[in-house]
Amino acid sequence: MKMSKMVFALCASVAVFSAAGCSKQQANGLSVEEIKKSGVLKVGVKSDVPGFGFFNTSTNGYEGFEIELAKLFASEILGGAGAANFESVTARTRGPLLDNGELDMVIATFTITDERKLTYNFSTPYYIDAVGMLVKRSSGINSLADLNGLTIGVAQSSTSKEAISTAAAALGITLNFAEFSTYPEIKAALDSGRVDVFAVDKSILKGYLDADTIILPDEFSPQPYGVTTKLSNKELADYVDGLVKKWLEDGTIAALITKFNL
Ligand code: GLU
């Protein structure tokens, strides 16, 4: 491929080509300096995970531990928490939105795995969760051992299916899986009886707990959450990791975990 064609292909693939052409920095994601110049830090967050990333319709604003982390990054880079611009993401959309340059970083219950490290940069973990299971109170299900032959609802592009499959294999039981693109769809499938279990990280399940359901005590596969940046943007990744390490050491992160009762 000729150089000009290669540059066009790269720019088109990240949707950042302009009249001036596509700069190396744009293809790699914005550097800290470029974010400063842009005046805004674009952060992908969850909108349906209470305590982590939650959109409160009564205040018309985002709230939670991950929202506070995003505001801290905005304060460090741009001098004010208000410079953080939030976009709601799901397990399926958060990676592509980083890849196409729409987001500078993702702070959205994104579990660090060896496989994902080949595609994205992750900071040092700021929180460690575990996969859990939500079932109907009336189901009589008490643990994974009761699930032989039953159907588990999981989200596409999440770590949940592998975590539960590994635990089931160790117990010698067989499960069926149904995959959905969003968590509200899995909850609806649980309510209607299409699936017997809703499995995902416990922090996410808490947002779907109601009078008719319970979260079982079982926990599988630790889920360390990292601040995620584009793989090619090593400069931003190093900067982000430096701050996460500092906030782990100076107690900032521990104070937020306490504040949100996590
Ligand atoms: N934390 C898990 C993952 O990254 C669950 C999915 C999610 O974060 O929505 O796969």
Residues whose N, C-alpha, C, O or C-beta is under 5 A from the ligand:
A	BS01	LIG	A91 A108 T109 F110 T111 S157 S158 T159 D201
